Amino acid sequence: MSSSKKIWWLIPSICLGAAVLTLLLLLELGGLSPLLAFKEGLAMELSLLLTVLPAMLLINAYPTKVGILMYAVVTGLVLGILGAELHCIARNLLMSDAEMLQDAAWVARSQASLWILYPGLLLFFSVFQAQQRRLAEIQERYAQQQDAASLLKEAELFKLRQQLQPHFLYNSLNAISALTITAPDKATEMISRLADFLRTAVKQGKRELVPLREELDYLRQYLWIEAVRFGDRLRIDWSGQEAGDTTLIPPFLLQPLMENAIRYGVYGKTGAVTISIHIEQRANMLRVCIRNPYDPSLKPTRGTGFGLEGVRRRLWLVYARQDLLLTAEADGYFETTLQIPQ
């Protein structure tokens, strides 16, 4: 784990620092000669290296996270006792009998403190290392959850995008089937425009956001197909300013909104119908407003159910907001307002 690797490189520095600190303290407070203080500090450094490194390895090798703190406590205490023993052995090896007799008082005083110092240090380090391991595991699990959530989001977005194509294709093929009987020339034209429309859809690929210009070109291709179906009955009133390539929008978002407006605005009516689309950008928000005539008493033909709910779900997946698609009904008109943060 990354945290263990960092601690691995810190261990020699920590042990060396402890030895130097011990050396300075012994020179100032212990009354030892520089040579004996150096040997005492060297004994401490060797003892720490031979106990701290195994402590880290043993804790990282623990097979499960259950009971790791208790395992760290036991490991720290056992290795702490071992460290005190190693310090005594190192002291005997580094110091001659004459030096031991010369500093017999210091040896007697420090002997008891070693059995407190080493278990305390190893206990602290072992518990700290166990907590670092638990923290690294939590961070790794959180990263895995984030990756899983991201993959789930991408899968659902892909599903919604794929849902759009069969939905529109189904409606278009139904219209072509009807036109082959009533207007064969229009059916041929509609097939050609449908091919262009689907070709553009394939080019969009898996991009999460596309320039507004591309999305509007895609929408116009859709409206050309609908113009073949409805002729002069369908009129589109464009207003506002189209933004440049820096204005981004999720692909295939405007077409289902316009299709919803046509279903509720044109179906069931015999005269010409005007659907307005207004585009504007205020500060960091792109606003697209689609307005169509609406008669609650007229029920359009049953669709496949993609519509506004599919758009809302896509907006939530991309922006994690539920206030970006607004609808309002007043004075015989139905208005859909789409807001896209920039």
N, C-alpha and C positions, 0 to 999 in steps of 0.2 A: 504494500500500500504506500501511497505517496507520503503520508505522515510518518510511517515507519522509516522510510528511506531518509527523510530529513533528520529524524532522531538518530539514525545510524551514524551519520556524518558528524552529528553534534557530540556523540559520546566521548571520543578521544579528547576533544576540546574541553568538555566538562570535567573529565578526570584530570587532565593536565592543570586546569584552573584550580581544582580542589587541592591538588598536590602543591601548587605554588602558594595558595592561600594558607595551607597547613604549614609550609615552610616559613612564611612570614610571621605567622602567629607564634610558631615555636621559637623563632629568633627573638621576638619582642616579649612574649609572655612566659615561654617555657624555660628560659635561661639556658638553652642548649647551645653548644658550639655550632657554627655554620655547617660543618661536615655532618654532625649527628642530625641536625635539623633537615639537611638535604636527604639523608638516608631514611629518615622518618617519613618525609614527604614522598620519596620514591616508593616506599613500602605501601603507602596509602594509594598511590596511583596504580600500582600493580594489582592491588587487591580490588580496587574499583573496576578496573578493566576486566578482571577475571570473574566478576560477579554481575556487573551491569549488562555486559553483552549477552551472557546466557539468559538473564532475566528478560531482555527484549526478545530474544529468539524463542524462549519458552512461551511467552504470552502470545506472540504472533502465531505460534504453532498450535495454540489451543483450538480444537476442532469446532467448537460451537460458541455462540455468544451467551448461552445460558450458563449462569454461575461464573462468569469470567472475573467478576470483581473478587469473589471469595478465592478463586484460583490465584489471582494476582496478590492477594494478601498473604496467602500461604507461601507462594513463591518468593515474595519479598522477604518474609521473615526467615525462611530457610536459607536463602542466599545471603541474607544479612548476617546470620550466625556464621555461615561459611566465610564471609568476607572478614569478619573479626578473627577467625582462625587463620586465614591466609595472611592477614596483617601481622599476626604474631610470628608466623613462620617466616615471612619476608624480613621481619625485624631481626630475627635470630640469624638469618642467613647474611644479612647486610652488615650487621654490627658484630664486632669481635667481643670476646668475653670481657676484655678490659673496658671496652666502651659500655657494655651492659652494666658492669659494676660501677663505672663512673657515674652513670645516670640511673642507678637503681631506683632512686626516689621517683624520678620521672616515669620510669617504666611501671612502677607500682601504682602511681596515680592514674596513668593513662589506660592501664589494663581494664579497669572497670568501665571507663567511658567508651572503649571500643565496642563493648557488647550492647551499648545503647546507640552509638553513632551509626554503625553499619546497618543494623536492622531498621533503624529509622530512615536512613537514606534509601535503602533498597525497597522498603515498604512504600515510600513516597513515589519512587520511580516506577515501581511495578503497577501501582494503582493509576498513576498518570498515564502509563503506556496502555493500560487496559481501557481507560477512558478515551484515549486517542484512537484506539482501534474501533471502539464502539462509534465514535464520532465519524470515522472514515467509512464505516459500514452504513451509517445513517445517510451520509452524503452520497454514497454510491447507490443506495436504494432509492434516494430521492431523484438522483440523475436518471436511474432506470425508469422510475415512474414518469418523469418528465418526457423521456424518450417514448415511452409507451403511449402517453397522452398525445404526444405530437403525431405518432404513427396513427393513432385512432382518429385524430382530427383530419389528417390527410386522407385516410381511408373513407371517412364520411363525406368529405368534400368531393372526393373522386366519385363516390356513389351518387351524390346529388348532381354532379355534372353529367354523369352517365345517364341519370334518370331523365335529364332534360332532353337529350337527343331522341330516344325512343318516343317520348311524349310528343314532341313536335313532329317527328317523322310520322307518327300514327295519324295525327290530325291532317297533315299535308297529304298523305296517301289517300285518306278518305275524300279529301277535296278533289284530288286528281281523278279518283274513281268516278266521282260525280260529273266532273268536267268532260271526261271522255265521251259521255253521252250527249251532254247539252252543248259543249263548246270544245271540240277536239283541238282546235288551234291553241286555245288557252291552256289546255292540259299539257300540250307539248312545251309551251313557254314556261309553264309552272315547273315541269320536270327539269328544264335547263336551269332555272333559277334555284331550284331546290338543290341541284348538284353543286352550284357555286356556293350556296349557303353552307352545305355540309363540308365542302372543301375548306372554307374559312374556319369552320368549327374545329376541324382536325389540326389546322395550323396553330390554333391557340395553345395546343399542347396541354401541359400540366401546370402552367404558370398560375400562381395564386393571384397575381395582380397584372393587369394589362393597361396600356394607355387608354384614356377615355376615347381618343380618336378611333382606335381599333374597335372598341366596343360599340361606338356609334355606327361605324361602317357595317358591323355585324347586324346591328338593329335595322339599318336601312335595307340590307339584303332580305331580312325577314319581312319587312314591310312591302318590298317589291313582290314577294310571293303572295302576301295577303291582298295586294292590289289586283293581282290576277284573279283572285277568288271573288272579290267584292266590287271591282271596277270603280265606278264613280261614287258608289255608296260610301266608300271610306276615304276620308280626307284627314291628312295629318298637318297640324299647325305647329311648326317649329319656332321657338323663340329663345332668347337668351344668347349667351356667348359660349362657344365651345372652347375649352381650355386646351393647352398644348400637351406635349408628350409627358410633361412632368406630373400631370394629373392622372392618378391611377385609380382603378376600380376592379373589383373581382369580375372575371369574365362570365359571360352568359347570364348577367344579372338583370339587364334591362329588357331582354326579350320576353321572359315570362311575365313581367309587369305589363308590357304592352299587349301581350296576348290576353291577359286578364281583362285589360281595358277594352279590347275588341270583343271579347266574349260577352261582356256585360253591356257594352255600348252599341254594338252593331247587330248582334243576333236578336231576332224577333222584331226588327224594325225594317221598314220598307224604304224610307227616305234616306237622304245623304246624312251621314254622321261625321262630325268633326271631333277628332281626339287631339288634344293639345299636349305638347311636351315642352317644358321650360327648363333650361339648364343655366345654373349660375354657381359661382364659387364665392363664398364669403369667408374671409380669414382662412382658416384651415379646414373648411368643410365644403365639400361639393354637394350641391342640392339638385336633384332631378325630380321634377314634379310632372306627373302624368294625370290628365283630367279627361274624363269621358262622361257622356250622358248616362244616366242610370235611372231605371224604372224598377222599383222593388217588386212590382206586380208581374214583371216578365222574368221567367226563369230560363237561363240559357241552357243549351244542351250540356249534358253531364260530361265533365272532363275527366282527366286521369288523376286529379288531386294534387298536382305539383304546386302551382300558383304561389300565393303570397306566403304560405307557411314554409315552403321550400326556400324561398328567398330569405325569410327571417332566420331560418336555421343556418343558412350559409353565412349570413352576416354575423351571427353569434359565434360561429366557428372561426371566422377570420378576425373579428374585432372584439369578441367577448362583450358585446353590448346588445341590449334588447330595445333600444330607443331609436334605432336608425331607420326603421321603416314605419311610417305613419300613414294612417288612412283617415279620411273624413268624408262624410256624406251630407250634402246640403243643396237645396234648391234644384233638385233633379240632376245633380252631378256627383260623381264619385271621384275623389282626388287621392292619389297615392304619392307620397313624398318619400324619396329615397335620399338618405344622407350618408356620405362616405367621408370619413376623416382622412385628411391629407398630411 
